[in-house]
Amino acid sequence: MQSIEIKNNIFWVGAVDWDVRDFHGYSTPDGSTYNAFLLKDEKTVLFDTVKKGFKEDHLKHLSQVIDPEQIDYIVVNHVEMDHTGCLPEIMEIARPEKLICSSQGKKALLAHFHREDWPYEVVKTGDEISTGTKTIKFIETRMLHWPDSMFSYIPEEKLLISQDAFGQHWATGERFNDQVNASELRYQAAKYYANILLPYSSMVERLLSEIQAMGLEFDMIAPDHGLIWRSNAEQVVDWYSEWCKQTPCKKALVVFDSMWRSTEMMAKSVADGLMAEGVSVRVLNLDVSHRADVMTELLDAKAVLLGSSTLNNGMLPRMADVLAYMKGLRPQGKIGAAFGSYGWGGEAVRLLNSAMEEMKIEVVDPGVRVNYVPTDEDLKLCVDLGSKVGKLI
Ligand code: FEO
């Protein structure tokens, strides 16, 4: 991997992580990148660093452009440690004049690294600095997705450096969106939105309006993960406008876990009922589907139908895991129903309904419970459940 000039005298100097498979619960089967950018001017500026353990790659890429000791300013757009893990080491080498961050960024940096002696320079939305021939304007993006988060905008180059926003966890040898498969890129960007930004959707909507009101002109968006948006960069902004509204398609998810395949039989019948109503259906068996994939599919679905066998008076543990994860990501405007088999007790369906009510998913049917193995009549009830939900989508 080499550093690469993405704009006039602005370089990608990050690192590619081919191996990471989990980001605190978000599955990353395709790895990720930790993007960092270097602006070479009368003042040399580094935007973000990389995760701990990737210092050699980062320094190699920096050194292909400049001597890292020549960095004048470091901008921390986001304090999370996949972007600041190497900050102490880079600070030691570069000894920059300024460490530029938001006010919340300064607090978070102090809480992470306990370095009162670093040369913090706090900026807020609207502040700008000159690097000689170029300008950096700062835009705070609080809670997108941390309190400290901000964008850096370079108007002379029409470049928006957007930290996590518009990113994707996808390790590639390519650096630009026009070099990869477009539908895979959309999927990766949607997965990222669904698993990281979804709970902050109202703030995303507000930020997009603010950016429009500011009249920022950009033809490139450089996020801290994944591909840089070089061709038709507005497209990802349009996708975010769509996703933040959580406007559903005529689509339903059937998510289930099963002990001895009875709940699986029920899930397939529920799916048949939905399909008979012309609904686009995704069936996700938690034996083989990850919680992050459930959230990705839920992003544009209207309904979620949850199935679990009853185990020890509760639901199966993988379903409990998915619901805890889903609750934190606060999906909006969904409808749902539950089903499941049981031997005795049979609490799972009631617990699934309660979990959905807690998440403000409208439960549109009390659900279907089946003792041990479903009969044809039981499976007909499941088809009817799917059909009922399908008619409401
Ligand atoms: Fe990529 Fe929120 O860190």
Boltz pocket constraint, residues with backbone or C-beta under 6 A from the ligand:
constraints:
  - pocket:
      binder: B
      contacts: [[A, 78], [A, 80], [A, 81], [A, 82], [A, 83], [A, 145], [A, 164], [A, 224], [A, 225]]
      max_distance: 6.0
